[in-house]
Amino acid sequence: MASSLDLPDAKLAIYLDEQIAGFCGPLSSRKFKGGQSNPTYLIEAASGRYVLRRKPLGQLLASAHAVDREFRVLQALHGSAVPVAKPLHLCRDESVIGSMFYLMEFVDGRIFWDPSLPEIAQGQRDGYFDAIIATLAALHMIDVGAVGLADYGKPGNYFSRQIARWSEQYRQSETGDIPAMAALIEQLPARCPADDSAVALVHGDYRIDNLMFHPTEPRVIAVVDWELSTLGQPLADLGYFCMALRLPRNPALPGLAGLDRTALGIPDEAAILHRYSELTGRPIPDDWGFVLAFSFFRLAAIAQGVAKRAAQGNASSEQAAQAGRMAAVLAEMGLATLL
């Protein structure tokens, strides 16, 4: 059955034939199961395999789903110490498929949806976590001026600006009362640390399922989904990743809470923070609880946006409604971490 998310394959093939050297149709498209925000497709053409990311259809929040920003980051990072897929073409003409999109190379690797890494042997999991932290450290050590991203975001006061932004985004997508979210919106600004002038390229959604690993080795070969990237405080990415240690076991946002991580061979938070600090030279702040609370708050606001799109019928993942229901859980966890 045809879906509003299906691509017009014949029309798209004609367009890409004209725009990309070496591209050759016909093509077929298949939407990946992930990509709750920006729908993502495998494109199989006569000239090979590619990946297409598009803006979703329907009414969107201002500044959200910026696939053009994603494309710019891929252009800046391709060939750097941070592995990304090669960007091929950005199309701003919405008449081609109904929304802005970009095409990039297909990277053949593994994506792990569960941070407990059930596919990996117990004695090898620590190597994968080390690769995750090493890739994050490499990202935060990128010279943003040298790669042409000096103007990619506003410098300074990252946490306070992000709290204001996501408070507003949450209010625009609110579908019900979440007391813990209201408490976070009130209390987080007062806990913001003094600006330490640290500016780095931050991914904004740094979690295990946004990393592609080598087919057989514990090595990250591509970081994907750069929609929320900007210039900001690098510890925000670290806190966001460490949420996985506390998130409950659920299909929408699988976490590690309740599992024996020692038995699994997964490093604890202290080891993760030490390794990051060792690789970057950046100290971990005394108020680490604020960083975690901020991360839960931000993800709760994002989940609420997913819930709103699900209610409107234009969310791009089957798990969108379930992820949206996590907003209250995330807000409550964030408030518990802050107190």
Residue pairs with C-beta under 8 A, 6 or more apart in sequence:
4 57
4 314
5 31
5 39
5 57
5 316
6 29
6 31
7 29
7 41
7 52
7 97
8 97
9 26
9 27
9 28
9 29
10 26
11 96
11 97
12 27
12 29
12 43
12 96
12 97
13 25
13 26
13 27
13 45
14 25
15 91
15 96
16 23
16 25
16 27
16 45
16 89
16 103
17 23
17 24
17 25
19 89
19 91
20 88
20 89
20 103
22 47
23 45
23 47
24 45
24 46
24 47
25 45
25 46
25 47
26 45
26 46
27 43
27 44
27 45
27 46
28 43
28 44
28 45
29 41
29 42
29 43
29 44
29 52
30 41
30 42
30 44
31 39
31 40
31 41
31 42
31 316
32 40
32 41
32 42
33 317
33 318
34 40
34 111
34 209
34 317
35 53
35 225
35 316
35 317
36 306
36 315
36 316
36 317
36 319
36 320
36 323
37 56
37 64
37 65
37 225
37 227
37 306
37 316
38 53
38 54
38 55
38 56
38 65
38 67
38 70
38 225
38 227
38 316
39 53
39 54
39 56
39 316
40 51
40 52
40 53
40 54
41 51
41 52
41 53
41 54
42 49
42 50
42 51
42 106
43 49
43 50
43 51
43 52
43 103
43 106
48 106
49 106
50 88
50 103
50 104
50 105
50 106
51 85
51 103
51 104
51 105
51 106
51 107
52 101
52 102
52 103
52 104
53 67
53 70
53 101
53 102
53 104
54 67
54 97
54 98
54 99
54 100
54 101
55 65
55 67
55 99
55 100
55 101
56 65
56 99
56 309
56 314
56 315
56 316
57 98
57 99
57 314
58 309
58 312
58 313
58 314
59 312
59 314
61 169
61 172
61 173
61 305
64 169
64 305
65 227
66 227
67 90
67 100
67 101
67 102
67 227
68 90
68 92
68 100
68 102
69 152
69 226
69 227
69 229
70 102
70 225
70 226
70 227
70 229
71 87
71 90
71 102
72 149
72 152
73 84
73 149
73 152
73 201
73 226
73 229
74 84
74 85
74 86
74 87
74 102
74 104
74 226
75 87
76 147
76 148
76 149
77 84
77 142
77 147
78 84
78 85
78 86
78 87
80 142
80 147
81 138
81 141
81 142
82 135
82 138
82 139
82 142
82 223
83 135
83 220
83 221
83 222
83 223
84 222
84 223
84 224
84 226
85 104
85 105
85 106
85 107
85 222
85 224
86 104
86 105
87 102
87 103
87 104
88 102
88 103
88 104
88 105
89 102
89 103
90 100
90 101
90 102
91 97
91 100
91 101
91 102
91 103
92 100
94 100
107 212
107 221
107 222
108 215
109 212
109 213
109 214
109 215
109 221
109 222
110 119
110 212
110 213
110 214
110 215
111 209
111 211
111 212
111 213
112 119
112 120
112 128
112 208
112 209
112 211
112 213
113 208
113 209
113 254
114 208
114 254
115 207
115 208
115 244
115 254
115 255
115 256
115 266
116 254
116 256
116 259
116 264
116 266
117 125
117 128
117 264
117 266
120 128
120 218
122 263
122 264
122 265
123 265
124 218
124 265
125 264
125 265
125 266
126 265
126 266
126 267
127 218
128 213
128 218
129 266
129 267
129 272
130 218
130 267
130 275
131 213
131 218
131 219
131 220
132 208
132 211
132 220
132 241
133 272
133 275
133 276
133 279
134 220
134 279
135 211
135 220
135 223
136 203
136 206
136 237
136 238
136 241
136 276
137 276
137 279
137 280
139 200
139 201
139 202
139 203
139 223
139 237
140 200
140 201
140 202
140 234
140 237
140 280
140 282
141 200
141 280
142 200
142 201
144 150
144 152
144 199
144 200
144 201
144 231
149 201
149 231
152 201
152 229
152 230
152 231
153 230
153 231
153 232
154 161
154 231
155 197
155 199
155 231
156 195
156 197
156 199
157 192
157 195
158 195
158 232
158 233
158 236
159 192
159 193
159 233
159 236
159 290
159 294
160 189
160 192
162 232
162 236
162 294
162 298
163 185
163 188
163 189
163 192
163 294
163 297
164 189
166 297
166 298
166 301
166 302
167 185
167 301
169 301
169 305
170 181
170 185
170 300
170 301
170 304
170 305
173 301
173 304
173 305
173 307
173 308
174 304
174 308
175 304
175 307
175 308
175 311
178 300
178 304
178 327
178 328
178 331
180 328
180 331
180 332
180 334
180 335
181 297
181 300
181 301
181 304
181 327
181 328
181 331
183 335
184 293
184 296
184 297
184 300
184 331
184 334
184 335
184 338
185 297
187 335
187 338
188 290
188 293
188 294
188 297
188 338
191 287
191 290
191 293
191 338
192 290
193 285
193 287
193 290
196 233
198 233
198 234
198 235
198 282
199 231
199 232
199 233
200 231
200 232
200 233
200 234
201 229
201 230
201 231
202 229
202 230
202 231
202 232
202 233
202 234
202 236
202 237
203 210
203 223
203 226
203 228
203 229
203 237
204 226
204 227
204 228
204 229
204 230
204 236
204 237
204 240
205 225
205 227
205 228
205 240
206 237
206 240
206 241
207 240
207 241
207 244
208 244
210 223
210 224
210 225
211 220
211 222
211 223
211 224
212 220
212 221
212 222
212 223
212 224
213 219
213 220
213 221
214 220
214 221
228 302
234 280
234 282
235 282
235 284
235 285
235 291
236 291
236 294
236 295
238 272
238 273
238 276
238 291
239 288
239 291
239 292
239 294
239 295
240 295
240 298
240 299
241 272
242 269
242 272
242 273
242 292
242 295
243 255
243 292
243 295
243 296
243 299
244 255
244 256
245 255
245 256
245 257
245 261
245 268
245 269
246 255
246 256
246 257
246 292
246 333
246 337
247 253
247 254
247 255
247 256
247 257
247 333
248 255
248 257
248 258
248 329
249 255
249 256
249 257
249 258
249 259
250 322
250 326
251 319
251 322
252 319
252 322
252 323
252 325
252 326
253 299
253 303
253 323
253 326
253 330
256 266
261 267
261 268
262 268
267 275
273 284
273 288
276 282
276 284
277 283
277 284
285 291
289 337
289 338
290 338
292 334
292 337
293 334
293 335
293 337
293 338
294 334
295 334
296 330
296 331
296 333
296 334
296 337
297 330
297 331
297 334
299 330
300 326
300 327
300 328
300 330
300 331
300 334
301 327
303 323
303 324
303 325
303 326
303 327
303 330
304 324
304 327
306 315
306 317
306 320
306 323
306 324
307 320
307 321
307 323
307 324
307 325
307 327
308 324
309 315
309 316
309 320
310 320
310 321
310 324
311 324
315 321
315 324
317 323
